[in-house]
Amino acid sequence: MYWGKVISAFFIIMALTTGVGFIYAASSYELIIATAMNLIATTLKLGSRSRYGPEILATSFAADLHLIPAVYIYFVSGDAKSAQGLVLGSVVANIISLIFVIIGYIRSDEEM
């Protein structure tokens, strides 16, 4: 088992699930955790040389660019609805990223 892929997938899924948790409950803790998990996942994707690496990294950047303003809006202006809307955008980006990761895993198994 390749532990690098396991850890990367773990952080992608954690960012996705905590983002969904924030949309449901609007908890400041979940927003911070979702942002941290996504930033860690982005960092792990930086060295990827997989076939879908650029697409996966682009979706991670898109999620980051939704989560960082969501944190600012939530804590500075207190507008939870706008923050939830931005987090929803990051959830969509993380779902697309997860789809690319799954396709990459399936394709790499076929090539072996």
C-alpha distances in whole Angstrom, upper triangle without the diagonal:
4,6,9,9,8,11,13,13,14,17,18,18,20,22,23,24,26,28,29,30,32,34,34,36,36,35,35,32,30,31,31,27,26,28,26,22,23,24,21,19,22,21,17,18,21,19,17,18,16,19,20,19,23,24,21,22,26,25,24,27,29,28,29,32,33,31,33,37,36,36,39,41,40,41,44,45,44,44,41,41,41,38,36,37,35,32,32,32,29,27,28,27,23,23,24,21,19,20,19,16,15,17,15,12,14,16,13,12,16,16,14
4,6,6,7,9,10,11,13,15,16,17,19,21,22,23,25,26,28,29,31,32,33,35,35,34,34,31,29,30,29,25,25,25,23,20,21,21,18,16,18,18,14,15,17,15,13,14,13,16,17,16,20,21,18,19,23,22,21,24,26,25,26,29,30,29,31,34,34,33,36,38,38,39,41,43,42,42,39,40,39,36,35,35,33,30,31,30,27,26,26,24,21,22,22,19,17,19,17,14,15,16,14,11,14,15,12,13,16,16,14
4,5,5,6,8,10,10,12,14,15,16,18,20,21,22,24,26,26,28,30,31,32,33,31,31,28,26,27,26,22,22,23,20,17,18,19,16,14,17,16,12,14,16,15,14,16,15,18,18,17,20,21,18,19,22,22,20,23,25,24,24,27,28,27,28,32,31,31,34,36,35,36,38,40,39,39,37,37,37,33,33,33,31,28,29,29,25,24,26,24,20,21,22,19,17,19,18,14,15,18,16,13,17,18,15,16,19,19,18
4,5,5,6,9,10,11,12,14,15,17,19,20,21,23,25,26,27,29,30,31,31,30,29,27,25,25,24,21,20,21,18,15,16,16,13,11,13,12,9,10,12,11,10,12,12,16,16,14,17,18,15,15,19,19,17,20,22,21,21,24,26,24,26,29,29,28,31,34,33,34,36,38,37,37,35,36,35,31,31,31,29,26,27,26,23,22,24,21,18,20,20,16,15,18,16,13,15,17,14,13,16,17,15,16,20,19,18
4,6,5,6,8,10,11,12,14,15,16,18,20,21,23,24,26,27,29,30,30,29,29,27,24,25,24,21,19,20,19,15,15,16,13,11,13,13,9,10,13,12,10,12,11,14,13,12,16,16,13,14,18,17,15,19,21,19,20,24,24,23,25,28,28,28,31,33,32,33,36,38,37,36,34,34,33,30,29,30,27,25,25,24,21,20,21,19,16,17,17,13,12,14,13,9,11,13,11,9,13,14,12,13,17,17,16
4,6,5,6,9,10,10,12,14,15,16,18,20,21,22,24,26,27,28,28,27,27,25,22,23,23,19,18,20,18,14,15,17,14,11,14,15,11,12,16,15,13,16,14,17,16,15,19,19,15,16,20,18,17,20,22,20,21,24,25,23,25,29,28,27,31,32,31,33,35,37,36,35,33,33,33,30,28,29,27,24,25,24,21,20,21,19,16,17,18,15,12,15,15,11,12,15,13,11,14,16,15,15,19,19,19
4,5,5,6,9,10,10,12,14,15,16,18,20,21,22,24,26,26,27,25,25,22,20,21,20,16,16,17,15,11,13,14,10,9,12,12,9,11,14,14,13,16,15,18,17,15,18,19,15,15,19,18,15,18,20,18,18,22,23,21,22,26,25,25,28,30,29,30,33,34,33,33,31,32,31,27,27,28,25,22,23,23,20,19,21,19,15,17,18,15,13,16,16,12,14,17,15,14,17,19,17,18,22,22,22
4,5,5,6,9,10,11,13,14,16,17,19,20,21,23,25,26,26,25,24,22,19,20,19,16,14,15,13,10,10,11,9,6,9,9,6,7,11,11,10,13,13,15,14,12,15,15,11,12,15,14,12,15,17,15,16,19,20,18,20,24,23,23,26,28,27,28,31,33,32,31,29,30,29,25,25,25,23,20,21,20,17,16,18,15,12,14,15,11,10,14,13,10,12,15,13,12,16,17,16,18,21,21,21
4,5,5,6,8,10,11,12,14,15,17,18,20,21,23,24,24,24,24,22,19,19,19,16,14,16,15,11,11,13,11,8,11,12,10,10,14,14,12,15,14,16,14,13,16,15,11,13,16,14,12,16,17,15,16,20,20,19,21,24,23,23,27,28,27,29,31,33,32,31,28,29,28,25,24,24,22,19,20,19,16,15,16,14,11,12,13,10,8,11,11,8,9,13,12,11,14,16,15,16,19,20,21
4,5,5,6,9,10,10,12,14,15,16,18,20,21,22,22,21,22,19,16,17,17,14,12,14,13,9,11,13,10,8,12,13,11,12,16,17,15,18,17,20,18,16,19,18,14,15,18,16,14,17,18,16,17,20,20,18,20,24,22,22,26,27,26,27,30,32,30,30,27,28,27,24,23,24,22,19,19,20,16,15,17,16,12,13,15,12,10,14,14,11,13,16,15,14,17,19,19,19,23,24,24
4,5,5,6,8,10,10,12,14,15,16,18,20,21,20,19,19,17,14,15,14,11,9,11,9,6,7,9,7,5,9,10,9,10,14,15,15,18,17,20,17,16,17,17,13,13,16,14,11,14,16,13,13,17,17,15,17,20,19,19,22,24,23,24,27,28,27,27,24,25,24,21,20,21,19,16,17,17,14,13,15,14,10,13,14,11,11,14,15,12,14,17,17,16,19,21,20,22,25,26,26
4,6,5,6,9,10,11,13,14,16,17,19,20,20,20,20,18,15,15,15,12,10,11,11,7,7,10,9,6,9,11,10,10,13,15,14,17,16,18,15,14,15,14,10,11,13,11,9,12,13,11,12,15,15,14,16,19,18,19,22,23,22,24,27,28,27,26,23,24,23,20,19,19,17,14,15,15,11,10,12,10,7,9,11,8,7,11,11,9,12,15,14,14,17,19,19,20,23,24,25
4,5,5,6,8,10,11,12,14,15,17,18,19,18,19,17,14,15,15,12,10,12,13,9,9,13,12,9,12,15,13,14,17,19,17,20,19,20,17,17,18,17,13,15,16,13,12,15,16,13,14,18,17,15,18,21,19,19,23,24,23,24,27,28,27,26,23,23,23,20,18,19,18,14,15,15,12,10,12,12,8,9,11,10,8,11,13,11,12,15,16,15,17,20,20,21,24,25,26
4,5,5,6,8,10,10,12,14,15,16,16,16,16,14,11,12,12,9,7,10,10,6,8,11,10,9,12,14,14,15,18,20,19,22,21,23,20,19,21,19,16,16,18,15,13,16,16,13,14,17,16,14,17,19,17,17,21,22,20,22,25,26,24,24,21,22,22,18,17,19,17,14,15,16,12,11,14,13,10,11,14,13,11,15,16,14,16,19,19,18,21,23,23,24,27,28,29
4,6,5,6,9,10,11,12,14,15,15,14,14,13,10,10,10,8,5,7,8,5,5,9,9,8,10,13,13,14,16,19,18,22,21,22,19,18,19,17,14,14,15,12,10,13,13,9,10,14,12,10,13,16,14,14,18,19,18,19,22,23,22,21,18,19,19,15,14,16,14,10,12,12,9,8,11,11,7,10,13,11,11,14,15,14,16,19,19,19,22,24,24,25,28,29,30
4,6,5,6,9,10,11,13,14,15,15,16,15,11,11,13,11,7,10,12,9,8,12,13,11,13,16,15,15,18,21,20,23,21,22,19,18,19,17,14,15,15,12,11,14,13,10,12,14,13,11,15,17,15,16,19,20,18,21,24,24,22,21,18,18,18,15,13,14,13,10,10,11,8,6,9,9,6,7,10,10,9,12,14,13,15,17,18,19,21,23,23,25,27,29,30
4,5,5,6,9,10,11,12,13,13,15,13,10,11,13,10,8,11,13,10,11,14,15,13,16,18,18,18,22,24,23,26,24,25,22,22,23,21,17,19,19,16,15,17,17,13,15,18,15,14,17,19,16,17,20,21,19,21,24,25,22,21,18,18,19,16,14,15,15,11,11,13,11,8,11,12,9,10,14,13,12,15,17,16,17,20,21,21,22,25,26,26,29,31,31
4,5,5,6,9,10,10,11,10,11,9,6,7,9,7,5,9,10,9,10,13,14,13,16,18,18,19,22,24,24,27,26,27,24,23,24,22,19,19,20,17,15,17,17,13,14,16,14,12,15,16,14,14,17,18,16,17,21,22,19,19,15,16,17,14,12,14,14,10,11,13,11,9,13,14,11,13,16,15,14,18,20,19,20,23,24,23,26,28,28,29,32,33,34
4,5,5,6,9,10,10,10,11,11,7,7,10,9,5,8,11,10,9,13,14,13,15,18,19,19,21,24,24,27,26,27,23,22,23,20,18,18,18,15,13,15,14,10,12,14,11,9,12,14,11,12,15,15,14,16,19,19,17,16,13,14,14,11,9,11,10,6,7,10,7,6,10,11,9,11,14,14,14,17,19,18,20,22,23,24,26,28,29,30,32,34,35
4,5,5,6,9,10,11,13,13,9,10,13,12,9,12,14,13,13,16,18,16,18,21,21,21,24,27,26,29,27,28,25,24,25,22,19,20,20,17,16,18,16,13,15,17,14,12,16,17,14,15,18,18,16,18,21,21,19,17,14,14,15,12,9,11,11,8,7,11,9,7,10,12,11,11,14,15,14,17,19,19,20,22,24,24,26,28,29,30,32,34,35
4,5,5,6,8,8,11,10,7,9,11,10,9,12,14,13,14,17,18,18,20,22,23,23,26,29,28,31,30,31,28,27,27,25,22,23,23,20,18,20,19,15,17,19,16,14,17,18,14,15,18,18,15,17,21,21,18,17,13,14,15,13,10,13,13,10,10,14,12,10,14,16,14,14,18,18,17,20,22,22,22,25,27,27,28,31,32,32,35,37,37
4,5,5,5,6,8,8,5,6,9,10,8,11,13,13,14,16,18,18,20,22,23,24,26,29,28,32,31,32,28,27,27,25,23,23,23,19,18,19,18,14,15,16,13,11,14,14,11,11,15,14,11,14,17,17,14,13,10,11,12,9,7,10,11,8,9,12,11,10,14,15,14,16,19,19,19,21,24,23,24,27,28,29,31,33,34,35,37,39,40
4,6,6,9,11,12,9,9,13,13,11,13,16,16,15,18,20,20,21,24,25,25,27,30,30,33,31,32,28,28,28,25,23,23,22,19,18,20,17,14,16,17,13,12,15,15,11,13,16,14,12,15,18,17,15,13,9,9,11,9,5,8,9,7,7,11,11,9,12,15,14,15,18,19,19,21,23,24,24,27,28,29,30,33,34,35,37,39,40
4,6,9,12,13,10,11,15,14,13,16,18,18,18,21,23,22,24,27,27,27,30,33,32,35,34,34,31,30,31,28,26,26,26,22,22,23,21,18,19,20,17,15,19,18,15,16,19,17,15,17,20,20,17,15,11,11,13,12,9,11,13,11,10,14,14,12,15,18,17,17,20,21,21,23,25,25,26,28,30,30,32,34,35,36,38,40,41
4,5,9,10,8,10,13,13,13,16,18,18,19,21,23,23,25,27,28,29,31,34,33,37,35,36,33,32,32,30,28,28,28,24,23,24,23,19,20,21,18,16,18,18,15,15,18,16,13,15,19,18,15,14,10,11,14,12,10,13,15,12,13,16,16,15,18,20,19,20,23,24,23,25,28,28,28,31,33,33,34,37,38,38,41,43,43
4,6,9,8,8,11,12,12,14,16,17,17,20,22,22,23,26,27,28,30,33,33,36,35,36,32,31,31,29,27,27,26,23,22,22,21,17,18,19,15,13,15,15,11,11,14,13,9,12,15,14,11,10,7,9,11,9,7,11,12,10,12,15,15,14,17,19,18,20,23,23,23,26,28,28,29,32,33,33,35,37,38,39,41,43,44
4,5,5,7,9,10,11,13,14,15,17,19,20,21,23,25,26,27,29,32,32,36,35,36,33,32,32,30,27,27,27,24,22,23,22,18,18,19,17,14,15,16,12,11,14,14,10,11,15,15,12,12,9,12,14,11,10,14,14,12,14,17,16,16,19,21,19,21,24,24,24,27,29,28,29,32,33,33,35,38,38,39,42,43,44
4,5,5,6,9,10,11,12,14,15,17,18,20,21,23,24,26,27,31,31,35,34,36,33,31,31,29,27,26,26,23,21,21,21,17,17,18,15,12,13,14,11,9,11,11,8,8,12,13,10,12,9,13,14,10,11,15,14,12,15,17,16,16,20,21,20,22,25,24,24,28,29,28,30,33,33,34,36,38,38,40,42,44,44
4,5,5,6,8,10,11,12,14,15,16,18,20,21,22,24,26,29,29,33,33,35,32,30,30,29,26,25,26,23,21,21,21,18,17,19,17,13,14,16,13,11,14,15,11,11,15,17,14,15,13,16,17,13,13,17,16,13,16,19,16,17,20,21,19,21,24,23,23,27,28,27,29,32,32,32,34,37,37,38,40,42,42
4,5,5,6,8,10,10,12,14,15,16,18,20,21,22,24,27,27,31,30,32,29,27,28,26,23,23,23,20,18,19,19,15,15,17,15,11,13,15,12,11,14,15,12,13,17,18,15,15,13,15,15,12,11,15,14,11,13,16,13,13,17,17,16,18,21,20,20,23,25,24,25,28,29,29,31,33,34,35,37,39,39
4,5,5,6,9,10,11,12,14,15,16,18,20,21,23,26,26,30,29,31,28,26,26,24,22,21,21,18,16,17,16,13,12,14,11,8,10,11,8,7,11,11,9,10,14,15,13,13,11,13,13,9,9,12,11,8,11,13,11,12,15,16,15,17,20,19,20,23,24,24,25,28,28,29,31,33,34,35,38,39,40
4,6,5,6,9,10,11,12,14,15,17,18,20,21,24,25,29,29,31,28,26,26,25,22,21,21,19,16,17,17,14,12,14,13,9,9,12,10,7,11,13,10,10,14,16,14,15,13,16,16,12,13,16,14,11,15,16,13,14,18,17,16,19,21,20,21,24,25,24,26,29,29,29,32,34,34,35,38,39,39
4,5,5,6,8,10,10,12,14,15,16,18,20,23,23,27,27,29,26,24,25,24,20,20,21,18,15,17,17,14,13,15,14,11,12,15,13,11,14,16,14,14,18,19,18,18,16,18,18,14,14,17,15,12,15,16,13,14,17,17,15,17,20,18,18,22,23,22,24,27,26,26,29,31,31,32,35,36,37
4,6,5,6,9,10,10,12,14,15,16,19,21,21,25,25,26,23,21,22,20,17,17,17,15,12,14,14,10,10,13,11,8,10,13,11,10,14,15,13,15,18,19,18,18,15,16,16,12,12,14,12,9,12,13,10,10,13,13,11,14,16,15,15,19,20,19,21,24,24,24,27,29,29,30,33,34,35
4,6,5,6,9,10,10,12,14,15,17,20,21,24,24,26,23,21,21,20,17,15,16,14,11,12,12,9,7,10,9,6,7,10,9,8,11,13,12,13,16,18,17,17,15,17,16,12,13,14,12,9,13,13,10,11,14,13,12,15,17,15,17,20,20,20,22,25,24,25,28,29,29,31,34,34,35
4,5,5,6,9,10,11,12,14,16,18,19,23,24,26,23,21,21,21,17,16,17,16,12,13,15,12,10,13,13,9,10,13,13,11,14,16,15,15,18,21,20,20,19,20,19,16,16,18,15,13,16,16,13,14,17,16,14,17,19,17,17,21,21,20,22,25,24,25,28,29,29,31,33,34,34
4,6,5,6,9,10,11,12,15,17,17,21,21,23,21,18,19,19,15,14,16,14,11,13,14,11,10,14,13,11,12,16,15,13,17,19,18,18,21,23,22,22,20,21,21,17,17,18,16,13,15,16,12,12,15,14,11,14,16,14,14,18,18,16,19,22,21,21,24,26,25,27,30,31,31
4,5,5,6,9,10,10,12,15,16,19,19,21,18,16,16,15,12,11,12,11,7,9,10,7,7,10,11,8,10,13,13,13,16,18,17,18,21,22,22,21,19,20,19,16,16,17,14,11,13,13,9,10,13,11,9,12,14,11,12,16,16,15,18,20,19,20,23,25,24,26,29,29,30
4,5,5,6,9,10,11,14,15,19,19,22,19,16,16,16,13,11,13,12,8,9,11,9,7,10,12,9,10,13,14,13,15,18,18,18,20,23,22,22,21,22,21,17,18,19,16,14,16,15,12,14,16,13,12,16,16,14,15,19,18,17,20,22,21,22,25,26,26,28,30,31,31
4,5,5,6,9,10,13,14,17,18,21,19,16,17,17,14,12,14,14,10,11,14,12,10,14,15,13,13,17,17,16,19,21,21,21,24,26,25,26,24,25,24,20,21,22,19,17,19,18,14,15,18,15,13,16,17,14,15,19,18,16,19,21,20,20,24,25,24,26,29,29,29
4,5,5,6,9,11,11,15,15,17,15,13,14,14,10,9,12,11,7,10,12,10,10,14,15,13,14,18,18,17,20,22,22,23,25,27,27,26,24,25,24,21,20,21,18,16,17,16,13,13,15,13,10,13,14,11,11,15,14,12,15,18,16,17,20,21,20,23,25,26,26
4,5,5,6,10,10,14,14,17,14,11,11,12,9,7,9,9,6,7,10,9,8,11,13,12,13,16,17,17,19,22,22,23,25,27,27,26,25,25,23,20,21,21,18,16,18,16,13,14,15,12,11,14,14,11,13,16,14,13,17,18,17,18,21,22,21,24,26,26,27
4,5,5,8,10,14,15,18,16,12,13,14,12,9,12,13,9,10,14,13,11,14,16,15,15,19,20,19,21,24,24,24,26,28,29,28,27,28,26,23,24,24,21,19,21,20,16,18,19,16,14,18,18,14,16,19,17,15,19,21,19,20,23,23,22,25,27,27,27
4,6,7,8,11,13,16,14,11,13,14,11,9,13,13,10,12,15,14,13,17,19,17,18,21,22,22,24,26,26,27,29,31,31,31,29,30,28,25,25,26,23,21,22,21,17,18,19,16,14,17,17,13,14,17,15,13,16,18,16,16,20,20,19,21,24,24,24
4,6,5,9,10,12,11,7,9,10,7,6,10,10,8,10,13,13,13,16,18,17,18,21,22,22,24,27,27,28,30,32,32,31,29,30,28,25,25,25,22,20,21,19,16,17,18,14,13,15,14,11,12,15,12,11,14,16,13,15,18,18,17,20,22,22,23
4,6,9,11,13,12,8,9,11,10,7,10,12,10,10,14,14,13,16,18,18,18,21,23,23,25,27,28,29,30,32,32,32,31,31,29,26,27,27,23,22,23,21,18,20,20,16,16,18,17,14,16,18,15,14,18,19,16,18,21,20,19,22,25,23,24
4,6,9,12,12,9,10,13,11,10,13,15,13,14,17,18,17,20,22,22,22,25,27,26,28,31,31,32,34,36,36,36,34,35,33,30,30,30,27,25,27,24,21,23,23,19,18,20,19,16,17,19,16,14,18,19,15,17,20,19,17,21,23,21,22
4,6,9,9,6,8,11,9,8,12,13,12,14,17,17,17,20,22,22,23,26,27,27,29,32,32,33,35,37,37,36,34,35,33,30,30,29,26,25,26,23,20,21,21,18,16,18,17,13,14,16,13,11,15,15,12,13,16,16,14,17,19,18,19
4,7,8,6,8,11,11,11,14,15,15,17,19,20,21,23,25,25,26,29,30,31,33,35,35,36,38,40,40,39,37,37,35,33,33,32,29,28,28,26,23,24,23,20,19,20,18,15,16,17,13,12,15,15,11,13,16,14,12,16,18,16,17
4,5,5,8,10,9,11,13,15,15,17,19,20,21,23,25,25,27,29,30,31,33,35,35,37,39,40,40,39,37,37,35,32,32,31,28,27,27,25,22,22,22,18,17,18,16,13,14,14,10,9,12,11,8,10,12,11,9,13,14,13,14
4,6,8,9,10,12,13,15,16,18,19,20,22,24,25,26,28,30,31,32,34,36,36,38,40,41,41,39,38,37,35,33,32,31,29,27,27,25,23,23,21,18,18,18,15,13,14,13,10,10,12,10,7,10,12,9,9,13,13,12,14
4,6,5,6,9,10,11,12,14,16,17,18,20,22,23,24,27,27,29,31,32,33,35,36,37,37,36,34,33,31,29,29,27,25,24,23,21,19,19,17,15,14,14,12,9,11,10,7,8,10,9,7,10,12,10,11,14,15,15,17
4,6,5,6,9,10,11,12,14,15,16,18,20,21,22,25,26,27,29,30,31,33,34,36,36,34,33,32,30,28,28,27,24,23,23,20,18,19,18,14,14,15,13,10,12,12,9,9,12,11,9,12,14,13,13,16,18,17,19
4,5,5,6,9,10,10,12,14,15,16,19,20,21,23,24,26,27,29,30,32,33,34,35,33,32,31,29,27,27,26,23,22,22,19,17,19,17,14,14,16,13,10,13,14,10,11,15,14,12,15,17,16,16,20,21,20,22
4,5,5,6,9,10,11,12,14,15,17,18,20,22,23,25,26,27,29,31,32,33,33,31,30,29,27,25,24,23,20,20,19,16,15,16,14,11,11,12,9,8,11,11,8,10,13,12,11,14,16,15,16,19,20,20,22
4,5,5,6,9,10,11,12,14,16,17,18,21,21,23,25,26,27,29,30,31,31,30,28,27,26,23,23,22,19,18,18,15,13,14,13,9,9,10,8,5,8,9,6,7,11,11,10,13,15,15,15,18,20,20,22
4,5,5,6,9,10,10,12,14,15,16,19,20,21,23,24,25,27,28,30,30,29,27,27,25,23,23,22,19,18,18,16,13,15,14,10,10,13,11,8,11,13,10,11,14,15,13,16,18,18,18,21,23,22,24
4,5,5,6,9,10,11,13,14,15,17,19,20,22,23,24,26,27,28,29,27,26,25,23,21,21,20,17,16,17,14,12,14,13,9,10,13,10,9,12,13,11,13,16,16,15,18,20,20,20,24,25,25,27
4,5,5,6,9,10,11,12,14,16,17,19,21,21,22,25,26,27,27,25,23,23,21,19,18,17,14,14,13,11,9,10,9,5,7,9,7,6,9,11,9,11,14,15,15,17,19,19,20,23,24,25,27
4,5,5,6,9,10,10,12,15,15,16,19,20,21,22,24,25,25,24,22,22,20,18,18,17,14,13,14,11,8,10,10,7,7,10,9,7,10,12,11,12,15,16,16,18,20,21,21,24,26,26,27
4,5,5,6,9,10,11,13,14,15,17,18,20,21,23,24,24,23,22,22,19,17,18,17,13,13,15,12,9,12,12,9,10,13,12,10,14,16,14,15,19,19,19,21,24,24,24,27,28,28,30
4,5,5,6,9,10,12,13,15,16,17,18,21,22,22,23,21,20,19,17,15,15,14,11,11,12,8,7,10,10,6,9,12,11,10,13,15,14,16,19,19,19,22,24,24,25,28,29,30,32
4,5,5,6,9,10,11,12,15,15,16,18,20,21,21,19,18,17,15,13,13,12,9,8,9,7,4,7,8,6,7,10,10,9,12,14,14,15,18,19,20,21,24,25,25,28,29,30,32
4,5,5,6,9,10,11,12,14,15,17,18,19,20,19,18,18,16,13,14,14,10,10,12,10,7,10,12,9,10,13,14,12,15,18,17,18,21,22,22,23,26,27,27,30,32,32,33
4,6,6,7,9,11,11,13,15,16,17,18,19,17,17,17,14,12,14,13,9,10,12,9,8,12,12,10,12,15,15,14,17,19,19,20,23,24,24,26,29,29,30,32,34,34,36
4,6,6,6,9,10,11,12,15,16,16,16,15,14,14,11,9,10,9,5,6,8,6,6,9,10,9,11,14,14,14,17,19,19,20,23,24,25,26,29,29,30,33,34,35,37
4,6,5,6,9,10,10,12,14,15,15,14,13,13,11,8,10,10,7,6,9,9,6,9,12,11,11,15,16,15,17,20,20,21,23,25,25,27,29,30,31,33,35,36,37
4,5,5,7,9,10,11,12,14,14,14,14,15,13,10,12,13,9,9,13,12,10,13,15,14,15,18,19,18,20,23,23,23,26,28,28,29,32,33,33,35,37,38,39
4,5,5,6,8,10,10,11,12,11,12,13,10,8,11,11,8,9,12,11,11,14,16,15,16,19,20,20,22,25,25,26,28,30,30,32,34,35,35,38,40,40,42
4,5,5,6,8,10,10,10,9,9,10,7,4,7,8,6,7,10,10,10,12,15,14,15,18,20,20,21,24,25,25,27,29,30,31,34,35,35,37,39,40,42
4,6,5,6,8,10,10,10,10,12,10,7,10,12,9,9,13,13,12,15,17,17,17,20,22,21,23,26,26,26,29,31,31,32,35,36,36,38,41,41,43
4,6,5,6,8,9,10,11,13,11,8,12,13,11,12,15,15,15,17,20,19,20,23,24,24,26,28,29,29,32,34,34,35,38,39,39,41,44,44,45
4,6,5,5,6,6,8,10,7,6,10,11,9,11,14,14,15,17,19,19,20,23,24,25,26,29,30,30,33,34,35,36,39,40,40,43,45,45,47
4,6,6,5,5,6,9,8,6,9,11,10,11,14,15,15,17,19,20,20,23,25,25,26,29,30,30,32,34,35,36,38,40,40,42,44,45,47
4,6,5,8,9,12,11,9,12,15,14,14,17,18,18,20,22,23,23,26,27,27,28,31,32,32,34,37,37,38,41,42,42,44,47,47,48
4,6,8,11,13,12,11,14,16,15,16,19,20,20,22,24,24,25,28,29,29,31,33,34,34,37,39,39,40,43,44,45,47,49,50,51
4,5,9,11,10,10,13,14,14,16,18,19,20,22,24,24,25,28,29,30,31,34,35,35,38,39,40,41,44,45,46,48,50,51,52
4,6,9,9,9,11,13,14,14,17,19,19,21,23,24,25,27,29,29,30,33,34,35,36,39,39,40,43,44,45,47,49,50,51
4,6,6,6,9,10,11,13,14,16,17,19,21,22,23,25,27,27,29,31,32,33,35,37,38,39,41,42,43,45,47,48,50
4,6,5,6,9,10,10,12,14,15,16,18,20,20,22,24,25,26,28,30,31,32,34,35,36,38,40,41,43,45,46,47
4,5,5,6,9,10,10,13,14,15,17,19,20,21,23,24,25,27,29,30,31,33,35,36,37,39,40,42,44,45,47
4,5,5,6,9,10,11,13,14,16,17,19,20,22,23,25,26,28,29,31,32,33,35,37,38,39,41,43,44,46
4,5,5,6,9,10,11,12,14,15,16,18,20,21,22,24,26,27,28,30,31,33,35,36,37,39,41,42,44
4,5,5,6,9,10,10,12,14,15,16,18,20,20,22,24,25,26,29,30,31,33,34,36,37,39,40,42
4,5,5,7,9,10,11,13,14,15,17,19,20,21,23,25,26,28,29,31,32,33,35,37,38,40,41
4,5,5,7,9,10,11,13,14,16,17,19,20,22,23,25,26,27,29,31,32,33,35,37,38,40
4,5,5,6,9,10,10,12,14,15,16,18,20,21,22,24,25,27,28,30,31,33,35,36,37
4,5,5,6,9,10,11,13,14,15,17,19,20,21,23,24,26,27,29,30,32,33,35,37
4,5,5,6,9,10,11,12,14,16,17,18,20,21,23,25,26,27,29,31,32,33,35
4,5,5,6,9,10,10,12,14,15,16,18,20,21,22,24,25,27,29,30,31,33
4,5,5,6,9,10,10,12,14,15,16,18,20,21,22,24,25,27,29,30,32
4,5,5,6,9,10,11,13,14,15,17,18,20,21,23,24,26,27,29,31
4,5,5,6,9,10,11,12,14,15,16,18,20,21,22,25,26,27,29
4,5,5,6,9,10,10,12,14,15,16,18,20,21,23,24,26,27
4,5,5,6,9,10,11,12,14,15,17,18,20,21,23,24,26
4,5,5,6,9,10,11,12,14,15,16,18,20,21,23,25
4,5,5,6,9,10,10,12,14,15,16,19,20,21,23
4,5,5,6,9,10,10,12,14,15,17,18,20,22
4,5,5,6,9,10,11,12,14,16,17,18,20
4,5,5,6,9,10,10,12,14,15,16,19
4,5,5,6,9,10,10,12,14,15,17
4,5,5,6,9,10,11,13,14,16
4,5,5,6,8,10,11,12,15
4,5,5,6,9,10,11,13
4,6,5,6,9,10,11
4,6,5,6,9,10
4,5,5,6,9
4,5,5,7
4,5,5
4,6
4
